[in-house]
Amino acid sequence: MPIEIPTDLTPELVPLSWLIGEWEGRGRLGTGDEDSEHFVQHVSFTHNGLPYLQYRAESWISDDAGAKLRPLTVETGFWALERKLQEGDGGPGLIPADIVPVLKTADDVEERRNKDGGFDLAVSISHPGGITELYYGQIKGPQIQLTTDMVMRGGHSKEYTAATRIFGLVDGNLLWRWDVAANGKALEAHASAFLHKVS
């Protein structure tokens, strides 16, 4: 499946361009064995001309045929190449960025490749219940590996200490796995899914 790069995409999002769009599919909680609960999910990656992707994933508990039974959760966040922000970048708050992006060309982006041939990545994801994850990792072609650097929890949030996520594009489909350390347990399988692109 060819990847179309939007003409209005800022250059530093080109390595992430294969994620852009709407994805739907099914997954399993836990290890995915026969006793694991089923869920369905809708994921979107969008951009608005700034150097990050906006992420939203909405999930529902389902029966084994994929019929939605009840809402499970929603998470939202931002995905970007990890780099030191410069004077021309926007923020904090409503401080506008320069009209011309900091990384102007493909060559500017190529200079950011890491020693493994990929690009360093920073991802923040917020959840209901007062939890926000800050991940660092890398994107290398159609593969992403992320590990939490920090899990921020509100005073009444459930205990949650660390996570890893992996994403991959396989035959045009988005596959992902999420491992979590929570409730006094070490890192273990939390969920995985197989999503197909819908737009």
CORFEN-V577696 format. One record per residue. PHI is phi in degrees with one decimal (* if undefined). NEAR is the number of other C-alpha atoms within 10 Angstrom. D_LAST is the distance of its C-alpha to the last C-alpha in Angstrom with 2 decimals. Layout:
phi=PHI near=NEAR d_last=D_LAST
phi=PHI near=NEAR d_last=D_LAST
//
This chain:
phi=* near=7 d_last=13.17
phi=-69.5 near=6 d_last=13.55
phi=-99.0 near=10 d_last=12.20
phi=-94.8 near=9 d_last=11.64
phi=-96.9 near=14 d_last=13.51
phi=-57.4 near=11 d_last=13.06
phi=-69.2 near=7 d_last=16.49
phi=-97.7 near=9 d_last=17.16
phi=-80.7 near=16 d_last=16.76
phi=-64.0 near=21 d_last=20.14
phi=-53.1 near=22 d_last=21.67
phi=-73.6 near=24 d_last=22.06
phi=-93.6 near=22 d_last=18.36
phi=-56.6 near=15 d_last=17.94
phi=-60.7 near=19 d_last=18.90
phi=-96.4 near=23 d_last=16.07
phi=-61.3 near=20 d_last=13.39
phi=-68.2 near=18 d_last=11.98
phi=-81.4 near=22 d_last=11.06
phi=-62.0 near=22 d_last=8.98
phi=133.1 near=15 d_last=5.56
phi=-109.8 near=17 d_last=5.18
phi=-128.6 near=20 d_last=7.35
phi=-137.9 near=21 d_last=9.72
phi=172.8 near=20 d_last=13.02
phi=-126.6 near=21 d_last=16.75
phi=-151.8 near=25 d_last=19.56
phi=-131.3 near=23 d_last=23.29
phi=-80.3 near=19 d_last=25.50
phi=65.7 near=19 d_last=28.42
phi=-80.5 near=16 d_last=29.17
phi=82.8 near=16 d_last=27.12
phi=-74.9 near=9 d_last=30.36
phi=-65.8 near=8 d_last=31.05
phi=-91.6 near=10 d_last=32.17
phi=-73.2 near=13 d_last=29.09
phi=-69.1 near=17 d_last=27.08
phi=-92.1 near=25 d_last=23.60
phi=-145.4 near=27 d_last=20.64
phi=-116.4 near=26 d_last=17.01
phi=-145.2 near=23 d_last=14.59
phi=-123.1 near=19 d_last=11.45
phi=-122.2 near=24 d_last=10.87
phi=-129.8 near=20 d_last=9.42
phi=-121.5 near=22 d_last=10.62
phi=-127.6 near=16 d_last=11.19
phi=-139.5 near=20 d_last=14.08
phi=-132.3 near=11 d_last=16.61
phi=97.1 near=13 d_last=18.82
phi=-93.6 near=17 d_last=20.88
phi=-82.1 near=22 d_last=21.30
phi=-153.2 near=22 d_last=19.28
phi=-99.3 near=23 d_last=15.85
phi=-92.7 near=19 d_last=15.62
phi=-121.7 near=21 d_last=14.78
phi=-145.6 near=18 d_last=14.62
phi=-131.0 near=18 d_last=14.91
phi=-116.6 near=16 d_last=16.10
phi=-129.8 near=21 d_last=17.94
phi=-133.8 near=20 d_last=20.10
phi=-62.6 near=22 d_last=23.03
phi=-135.6 near=21 d_last=22.56
phi=-82.6 near=14 d_last=24.82
phi=-71.8 near=14 d_last=24.72
phi=-94.3 near=10 d_last=22.69
phi=96.6 near=16 d_last=19.83
phi=-76.9 near=13 d_last=21.04
phi=-66.3 near=17 d_last=20.87
phi=-104.9 near=13 d_last=24.46
phi=-165.6 near=12 d_last=24.45
phi=-61.7 near=13 d_last=22.66
phi=-107.4 near=14 d_last=23.08
phi=-170.7 near=13 d_last=22.07
phi=-133.6 near=16 d_last=19.80
phi=-133.1 near=16 d_last=19.82
phi=-134.8 near=18 d_last=18.89
phi=-177.0 near=19 d_last=19.72
phi=-135.9 near=19 d_last=19.67
phi=-121.7 near=20 d_last=19.29
phi=-154.8 near=20 d_last=21.35
phi=-64.1 near=23 d_last=23.67
phi=-82.6 near=15 d_last=27.03
phi=-158.8 near=11 d_last=29.66
phi=-68.7 near=6 d_last=32.56
phi=-72.1 near=10 d_last=31.63
phi=-116.0 near=9 d_last=33.68
phi=-55.4 near=9 d_last=35.26
phi=-77.2 near=14 d_last=32.42
phi=-80.1 near=19 d_last=29.81
phi=-75.4 near=17 d_last=29.23
phi=90.7 near=11 d_last=30.71
phi=-71.1 near=8 d_last=32.17
phi=62.2 near=6 d_last=31.21
phi=-98.0 near=7 d_last=30.75
phi=-67.1 near=9 d_last=32.47
phi=-74.7 near=11 d_last=30.33
phi=-79.8 near=16 d_last=29.39
phi=-62.3 near=11 d_last=30.76
phi=-63.9 near=9 d_last=28.87
phi=-86.8 near=10 d_last=28.73
phi=-62.2 near=17 d_last=26.86
phi=-61.3 near=19 d_last=29.24
phi=-95.0 near=19 d_last=27.60
phi=-88.9 near=12 d_last=27.54
phi=-132.2 near=12 d_last=27.02
phi=-61.2 near=12 d_last=25.69
phi=-65.2 near=10 d_last=29.33
phi=-59.9 near=13 d_last=29.45
phi=-71.2 near=18 d_last=26.52
phi=-57.9 near=16 d_last=28.10
phi=-65.2 near=10 d_last=31.25
phi=-90.1 near=17 d_last=29.52
phi=-58.8 near=15 d_last=29.05
phi=-87.2 near=13 d_last=31.00
phi=-66.4 near=8 d_last=33.69
phi=-89.4 near=9 d_last=31.33
phi=88.3 near=13 d_last=29.20
phi=-108.0 near=18 d_last=26.25
phi=-125.7 near=26 d_last=25.59
phi=-67.3 near=22 d_last=26.82
phi=-131.2 near=20 d_last=24.28
phi=-125.6 near=22 d_last=24.86
phi=-135.4 near=21 d_last=22.72
phi=-115.4 near=19 d_last=23.79
phi=-134.8 near=19 d_last=22.50
phi=-109.9 near=18 d_last=24.13
phi=-125.4 near=14 d_last=24.70
phi=-61.0 near=11 d_last=26.58
phi=90.4 near=12 d_last=30.24
phi=75.8 near=13 d_last=30.98
phi=-119.9 near=19 d_last=29.48
phi=-132.2 near=19 d_last=27.77
phi=-104.5 near=22 d_last=27.26
phi=-116.1 near=20 d_last=27.66
phi=-106.1 near=23 d_last=26.51
phi=-124.3 near=19 d_last=27.51
phi=-179.5 near=22 d_last=26.52
phi=-147.6 near=23 d_last=25.06
phi=-116.1 near=23 d_last=22.05
phi=-134.8 near=19 d_last=23.11
phi=60.1 near=14 d_last=20.64
phi=-92.8 near=16 d_last=17.99
phi=-131.5 near=17 d_last=20.27
phi=-130.8 near=20 d_last=20.95
phi=-127.0 near=19 d_last=24.11
phi=-131.1 near=21 d_last=25.02
phi=-135.1 near=20 d_last=28.31
phi=-65.5 near=19 d_last=29.37
phi=-94.5 near=16 d_last=31.98
phi=-156.9 near=15 d_last=32.51
phi=-118.9 near=18 d_last=31.72
phi=-97.3 near=15 d_last=32.82
phi=-126.9 near=17 d_last=33.98
phi=-71.6 near=11 d_last=35.51
phi=-61.0 near=9 d_last=39.03
phi=-114.2 near=9 d_last=38.05
phi=-73.9 near=12 d_last=34.99
phi=-69.9 near=13 d_last=35.13
phi=-67.5 near=15 d_last=36.32
phi=-160.1 near=17 d_last=33.64
phi=-116.1 near=20 d_last=34.61
phi=-162.7 near=19 d_last=32.12
phi=-159.4 near=24 d_last=28.88
phi=-131.3 near=21 d_last=27.05
phi=-137.9 near=19 d_last=23.41
phi=-129.0 near=18 d_last=22.00
phi=-133.3 near=19 d_last=18.48
phi=-151.2 near=20 d_last=17.75
phi=-100.1 near=18 d_last=15.29
phi=-128.2 near=13 d_last=16.78
phi=52.0 near=8 d_last=15.83
phi=81.2 near=15 d_last=12.16
phi=-108.1 near=16 d_last=12.25
phi=-98.2 near=22 d_last=12.98
phi=-109.1 near=18 d_last=16.51
phi=-143.5 near=19 d_last=18.50
phi=-139.8 near=21 d_last=22.05
phi=-131.6 near=20 d_last=23.86
phi=-108.0 near=20 d_last=27.69
phi=-135.5 near=20 d_last=29.70
phi=-109.1 near=17 d_last=33.38
phi=-153.4 near=16 d_last=34.34
phi=52.1 near=10 d_last=37.20
phi=78.4 near=9 d_last=39.74
phi=-102.0 near=11 d_last=38.02
phi=-72.3 near=13 d_last=37.15
phi=-54.4 near=15 d_last=33.65
phi=-148.9 near=15 d_last=32.28
phi=-57.1 near=17 d_last=29.14
phi=-112.1 near=19 d_last=27.23
phi=-168.4 near=21 d_last=23.85
phi=-153.8 near=23 d_last=21.35
phi=-153.2 near=21 d_last=18.02
phi=-126.8 near=20 d_last=15.78
phi=-118.0 near=22 d_last=12.02
phi=-112.7 near=19 d_last=9.40
phi=-77.3 near=17 d_last=5.81
phi=-111.6 near=12 d_last=3.84
phi=-169.0 near=9 d_last=0.00
//
